[in-house]
């Protein structure tokens, strides 16, 4: 076990992780939907722009680490 959480802490951790994943996926889908309507350079379309957006979102979400602590 990496963390020694009780039942309720584990439940909240799991729900929070799921909500965070859902938020990130929905944000990425919304951004990709907007990008489908814009003209991108040929080298930046598809997987390349997805990696760039995912990296920027990861840097944004890393700012949330440490805001809430479960003890």
ABEGO torsion letter per residue (X at the ends): XABBBBAAAAAAAAAAAAAAAAAAAAAAAAAAAAAAABBBBAAABEAAAAAAAAAAAAAAAAAABGABBBX
